[in-house]
Amino acid sequence: MSATPAPRRPVLTLAPSVLLFALLTWQVVADGPLRRADERVGRALTGSRLPDRAAEFLADLGNATVAVPVLVAVAAYTAWRARRGGAFRWWLPAVAALVAMAAVPVLVVPLKAVIGRTGPPGMAGDGYFPSGHAATAAVAYGAAVLLLLPLLRGAYGRRELVIGCCLLNVAVGFGLVRRGYHWPLDVVASWCLAAVLLRAVVLVVSRSTGRSSSRTPSCRSGPS
């Protein structure tokens, strides 16, 4: 009797993001060498040549008033397309994406309060780790891409969309650091949290898409 390979477990794919977030949190709380290096890099980037207006524009792309409406519009559009196509549980991917978006403040706000990292020079108070703006951008734009991918045919279009999303989030993170709103590790930690939330969206979208495609032949089968 041949042994069947065990299916890959989602928790294994989440391990790098969770471990990296734990490492960064430990370094920030313990004032470790990564935190000191992070603050040196942050000060250097704050003095970079990118104009303030351009950096402010990039940082603003992480505002909830900008990113969340983008996700809501994409969720509504993809749900409408799925319903028109007779997809099984057409509403599920859109709802999963919006729930992931709603989970961002639920995770970020308590972490900010518990860790209490002080901000860059000129920023008052504490609670800068992780970055809420970076997490908002990563989940909103990332989930929107995940909803759109099943509608695209051909690897080229999908690849370009994913690359564009990654570059957009890097730009948002750079804008936040350049304007002195966050340290670099605040942004990286937010990306780790976003990876966990987006992984859940991936599972829902893939299962919904798989069920829909598996039902399609049975609807079309039969004598012509």
GUDODREN-975163 format. One line per field, with one value per residue (C-alpha): chain; z, y, x; residue number from 1. Coordinates in nm, 4 decimals. Each point is the difference from the previous one (the first is absolute). Layout:
N
c = c(A,...);
z = c(Z,...);
y = c(Y,...);
x = c(X,...);
k = c(NUM,...);
// end
This chain:
224
c = c(A,A,A,A,A,A,A,A,A,A,A,A,A,A,A,A,A,A,A,A,A,A,A,A,A,A,A,A,A,A,A,A,A,A,A,A,A,A,A,A,A,A,A,A,A,A,A,A,A,A,A,A,A,A,A,A,A,A,A,A,A,A,A,A,A,A,A,A,A,A,A,A,A,A,A,A,A,A,A,A,A,A,A,A,A,A,A,A,A,A,A,A,A,A,A,A,A,A,A,A,A,A,A,A,A,A,A,A,A,A,A,A,A,A,A,A,A,A,A,A,A,A,A,A,A,A,A,A,A,A,A,A,A,A,A,A,A,A,A,A,A,A,A,A,A,A,A,A,A,A,A,A,A,A,A,A,A,A,A,A,A,A,A,A,A,A,A,A,A,A,A,A,A,A,A,A,A,A,A,A,A,A,A,A,A,A,A,A,A,A,A,A,A,A,A,A,A,A,A,A,A,A,A,A,A,A,A,A,A,A,A,A,A,A,A,A,A,A,A,A,A,A,A,A);
z = c(0.0000,-0.1111,0.2403,-0.1109,0.0469,0.2795,-0.1175,0.0657,0.3063,-0.0114,0.3365,-0.1582,-0.2558,0.2742,0.2155,-0.1622,0.0400,0.3589,0.0970,-0.1642,0.1761,0.3318,-0.0630,-0.0894,0.2997,0.2332,-0.1406,0.0325,0.3567,0.1149,-0.1764,-0.1906,-0.2798,-0.2677,0.1590,0.0148,-0.3624,-0.0943,0.1502,-0.1785,-0.3319,0.0777,0.0638,-0.3219,-0.2053,0.1585,-0.1441,-0.3513,-0.3043,-0.0766,0.0174,0.2999,-0.2149,-0.1842,0.3252,0.1562,-0.2985,0.0324,0.3743,-0.0535,-0.2137,0.3276,0.1448,0.0647,-0.1871,-0.3135,0.0232,0.1441,-0.2717,-0.2606,0.1640,0.0416,-0.3685,-0.1123,0.2394,-0.1331,-0.3616,0.0391,0.1996,-0.2745,-0.2648,0.2000,0.0522,-0.3699,-0.0773,0.2362,0.2289,0.3112,0.3048,-0.2202,0.2994,0.2060,-0.1422,0.0255,0.3573,0.0923,-0.1408,0.1933,0.3220,-0.0425,-0.0420,0.3138,0.1912,-0.0579,0.2780,0.2256,-0.0190,-0.0388,0.2667,0.2971,-0.1220,-0.0191,0.3558,0.1443,-0.1793,0.0338,-0.2335,-0.0239,-0.3415,-0.2121,0.0983,-0.0098,0.0597,0.3382,0.2294,-0.0587,-0.1674,-0.3386,-0.0309,-0.2169,-0.2581,-0.0471,-0.3332,-0.1397,0.1177,-0.1445,-0.3381,-0.0114,0.0866,-0.2069,-0.3196,0.0510,0.0551,-0.3014,-0.2158,0.1353,-0.0947,-0.3507,-0.0806,-0.0782,-0.2593,-0.1916,-0.2586,-0.0748,0.2306,-0.1341,0.1190,0.3391,0.0507,-0.0886,0.2372,0.2906,-0.0734,-0.0201,0.3362,0.1608,-0.1426,0.1191,0.3548,-0.0051,-0.1147,0.2839,0.2524,-0.1371,0.0116,0.3657,0.0920,-0.2193,0.1597,0.3461,0.0950,0.0699,0.0366,-0.2717,0.2312,0.0824,-0.3672,-0.0360,0.3059,-0.1538,-0.3159,0.2124,0.1533,-0.3422,-0.1357,0.2648,-0.0826,-0.3755,0.0345,0.1430,-0.2986,-0.2354,0.1548,-0.0332,-0.3577,-0.1144,0.1560,-0.1386,-0.3467,0.0109,0.0980,-0.2657,-0.2763,0.1144,-0.0253,-0.3453,-0.2040,0.1708,-0.0968,-0.3620,-0.0295,-0.1648,-0.3486,-0.2497);
y = c(0.0000,0.3276,0.2864,0.3080,0.3283,0.2128,0.3217,0.3206,0.1737,0.3756,0.0459,-0.0973,0.2779,0.2494,-0.0966,0.2364,0.3040,-0.0849,-0.0729,0.3185,0.2073,-0.1605,0.0734,0.3636,0.0491,-0.1486,0.2257,0.3098,-0.0780,-0.1054,0.2905,-0.2512,0.0583,-0.0236,0.2891,0.2145,-0.0775,0.0659,0.3465,0.0835,-0.1064,0.1945,0.3207,-0.0463,-0.0525,0.3011,0.2118,-0.1450,0.2200,-0.1033,0.3183,0.0284,0.0236,-0.3231,-0.1803,0.1327,-0.1227,-0.3491,-0.0071,0.1131,-0.3076,-0.1909,0.2073,-0.1950,0.2693,-0.0883,-0.3712,-0.1332,0.1470,-0.1652,-0.3389,0.0564,0.0905,-0.3063,-0.2260,0.1274,-0.0405,-0.3510,-0.1137,0.1323,-0.1803,-0.3239,0.0217,0.0585,-0.3026,-0.2202,-0.0633,-0.2075,0.2308,0.2979,0.2313,-0.1919,0.1364,0.3608,-0.0497,-0.1681,0.2956,0.2513,-0.2010,-0.0042,0.3770,0.0389,-0.2161,0.2488,0.2468,-0.2896,-0.1297,0.3203,0.2230,-0.2365,-0.0745,0.3706,0.0478,-0.2975,0.0554,0.3790,0.0820,0.3661,0.1616,0.1679,0.3464,0.2530,-0.2537,0.0281,-0.2858,-0.3708,-0.2872,-0.0015,-0.3735,-0.1456,0.2554,0.0188,0.1795,-0.2637,-0.2821,0.1708,0.0432,-0.3534,-0.1670,0.2298,-0.0068,-0.3587,-0.1303,0.1971,-0.1701,-0.3426,0.0642,0.1107,-0.2809,-0.2657,0.2359,0.0273,-0.2524,-0.0460,0.0027,0.3319,0.2114,-0.1673,0.0396,0.3673,0.0629,-0.1674,0.1828,0.3301,-0.0647,-0.0800,0.3134,0.2101,-0.1271,0.0566,0.3563,0.0521,-0.1314,0.2201,0.3038,-0.0679,-0.0265,0.2909,0.2327,-0.1114,-0.1591,-0.3446,-0.1930,-0.2595,-0.2982,0.1383,-0.0450,-0.3435,-0.1290,0.1176,-0.1934,-0.3125,0.0475,0.0697,-0.3225,-0.1982,0.1689,-0.0289,-0.3693,-0.0495,0.1856,-0.2202,-0.3136,0.1288,0.1226,-0.3223,-0.2221,0.2098,0.0040,-0.3728,-0.0824,0.2291,-0.1541,-0.3531,0.0713,0.1553,-0.3241,-0.1671,0.2899,-0.0230,-0.3778,-0.1914,-0.0793,0.2816);
x = c(0.0000,0.1585,-0.0010,-0.1878,0.1828,-0.1353,-0.1662,0.1837,-0.1304,-0.0674,0.1704,0.3321,-0.0231,-0.0831,0.2974,0.2575,-0.2262,-0.0892,0.3604,0.1283,-0.2651,0.0942,0.3692,-0.0632,-0.2288,0.2599,0.2725,-0.2157,-0.1092,0.3485,0.1746,0.2099,0.2513,-0.2690,-0.1872,0.3124,0.0842,-0.3606,0.0096,0.3239,-0.1538,-0.3153,0.1921,0.1952,-0.3164,-0.1664,0.2783,-0.0283,-0.0573,-0.3579,-0.2130,-0.2276,-0.3129,0.0821,0.0769,-0.3201,-0.2008,0.1487,-0.0660,-0.3589,-0.0659,0.0008,-0.2841,-0.3177,-0.1944,0.1992,0.0760,-0.3253,-0.2279,0.2243,-0.0525,-0.3746,-0.0355,0.1983,-0.1922,-0.3336,0.1105,0.1405,-0.3043,-0.2275,0.2041,-0.0053,-0.3753,-0.0609,0.2161,-0.1991,0.2966,-0.0505,-0.0135,0.0789,0.0053,0.2576,0.3314,-0.1196,-0.1158,0.3300,0.1943,-0.2102,0.0295,0.3791,-0.0106,-0.2097,0.2481,0.2835,-0.0938,-0.1008,0.3571,0.1995,-0.1557,0.0619,0.3523,0.0792,-0.1237,0.1881,0.3327,-0.0055,0.2873,0.0903,-0.0177,0.2661,0.1279,-0.2784,-0.2783,-0.1678,-0.0933,0.0457,-0.1854,0.1709,0.0682,-0.1452,-0.1101,-0.3750,0.0353,0.2360,-0.2270,-0.3064,0.1661,0.1382,-0.3310,-0.2224,0.2031,0.1140,-0.3525,-0.1240,0.2634,-0.0952,-0.3628,0.0959,0.2450,-0.2663,-0.1493,0.3266,0.1054,0.3659,0.2990,0.1305,-0.2916,-0.0056,0.3719,-0.0089,-0.2900,0.1793,0.3256,-0.1863,-0.1641,0.3363,0.1597,-0.2930,0.0363,0.3754,-0.0695,-0.2495,0.2506,0.2751,-0.2272,-0.0841,0.3677,0.1114,-0.2543,0.1097,-0.3310,0.1465,0.3216,0.0736,-0.0622,-0.3459,-0.0816,0.1599,-0.1859,-0.3267,0.0784,0.0439,-0.3444,-0.1478,0.1519,-0.1903,-0.3305,0.0518,0.0795,-0.3491,-0.1457,0.2031,-0.1495,-0.3555,0.0460,0.1688,-0.2642,-0.2833,0.1547,0.0648,-0.3553,-0.1377,0.2109,-0.0813,-0.3720,0.0215,0.0407,-0.2938,-0.2253,0.1062,0.0062,-0.2785,-0.1210,0.0352);
k = c(1,2,3,4,5,6,7,8,9,10,11,12,13,14,15,16,17,18,19,20,21,22,23,24,25,26,27,28,29,30,31,32,33,34,35,36,37,38,39,40,41,42,43,44,45,46,47,48,49,50,51,52,53,54,55,56,57,58,59,60,61,62,63,64,65,66,67,68,69,70,71,72,73,74,75,76,77,78,79,80,81,82,83,84,85,86,87,88,89,90,91,92,93,94,95,96,97,98,99,100,101,102,103,104,105,106,107,108,109,110,111,112,113,114,115,116,117,118,119,120,121,122,123,124,125,126,127,128,129,130,131,132,133,134,135,136,137,138,139,140,141,142,143,144,145,146,147,148,149,150,151,152,153,154,155,156,157,158,159,160,161,162,163,164,165,166,167,168,169,170,171,172,173,174,175,176,177,178,179,180,181,182,183,184,185,186,187,188,189,190,191,192,193,194,195,196,197,198,199,200,201,202,203,204,205,206,207,208,209,210,211,212,213,214,215,216,217,218,219,220,221,222,223,224);
// end
